[in-house]
Amino acid sequence: MKYHIENFGCQMNEHDMEKVRHLLHVAGFEAASAATDADVVIVNTCCVREKAEQKFYSLMGRLRRLKAKSTVVLGVMGCVAQLEKEHILEKLPFIDFSLGTSNVHRVEEAIRIARTEKRKLLSFSENGCEASLHVRPGGKGRLRSFVTIMKGCDNFCSYCVVPYVRGREKSRKSSDIIEEVKELAAGGVREVTLLGQNVNSYNKGSDDCTFAQLLEKINDIDGLERIRFVTSHPKDLSPDLIRCFGRLEKLCEQIHLPFQSGSNRILGLMNRGYTAEEYLGLVHSLRKQCPGIAITADCIVGFPGERGQDFSDTQALVEEVRFDGLFSFCYSPRPETRAATLPDRVPREIAMERLKGLQATQKIITREKNCGLEGSTVEVLVEGSSKSSPEEFAGRTRTNRIVNFAGSEDLVGSLVELKVVKGYANSLRGAIPRPKEGGTC
């Protein structure tokens, strides 16, 4: 039996599909490179933004034709499944199973029921995530791995559907996380990324360790070289967590800290729980603690009620912070959210014009920052062949920049020092420094 997965969405979705692959391999399945070659096709969905949901339904239209002329088992998982629940069969009556975000562990059962009993399994438990949280895909043969430390969100930002599709916050025991990271490091993983909808609130209200204390424990694990985490909420970025940067040698000098808007009025409508001034204060504290830290963020343009001055405030914040990278989007209303009921919608053409202006500003900043690294030496974890040229190799710096360079296969998996010879809009070009003439061995 062969399976094929189509995945949409965030790192959490990517990691969920790592778990699915692991469970199916244990059950004897093999991966297929295309849906047309598979006995089972699984589509993992995202509904955080409208565009991802539209892409999902477009794909399902194509898969419906495949289903009509084959015996393929077709299943849907993830956020759209959780949001729609049983109603998904009204839109997609031809699917064989649908599993919500807390039901990853039931995928092999769902396939078996569809094949042997010709029955549809629909499972959307609201917060039954304990079993899913403890599926460990392992890290054999990989250099980088995700580790889920918590699931769900209690913030209820007015635009965000995550609390409705991922449930309320639930943290894993620190001892289980430490054990998993140790297993990954022993299996060859050099870098882990700790995942959660809001990692800063890990273990809030619990007598287990805080997130900063968890980072300290992971920092002591032998064999591990790098630690990253996503995503952080500004209102929960504690002084203890800020002090971890530059102090814990394995914690990479990089943080993703969404700000969403530079306007305090819009931040209030979004229910973000901080002001633009407080956000700028956090950025100042991070850079004071760790001057070389790379900061990336998310931003929404065209939120209901956004006026010209509100957008100017956002532009000003981007120009002041000078982010290393920015993920910016036009607002799209999401079901169940309070923002979907707000008046004063921004016309699409105005929102798009603002978005293009903001992205143009950030593109200049990112290129300037990358060019500013020319001549410096950076540590790179070599991951494999370069996407831009199969004859070259690529890796990432501690600040999460991609570096392409000429090298050899034996460097894959190694940490190497490269000199930055050129900065581009989205990457760097590096070179292995030549030994100084007249040097001794």
Summary of the structure (lengths in Angstrom):
residues: 441
radius of gyration: 22.7
end to end distance: 55.3
largest distance: 75.5
contacts: 1460
relative contact order: 0.08
helix: 39%
strand: 22%
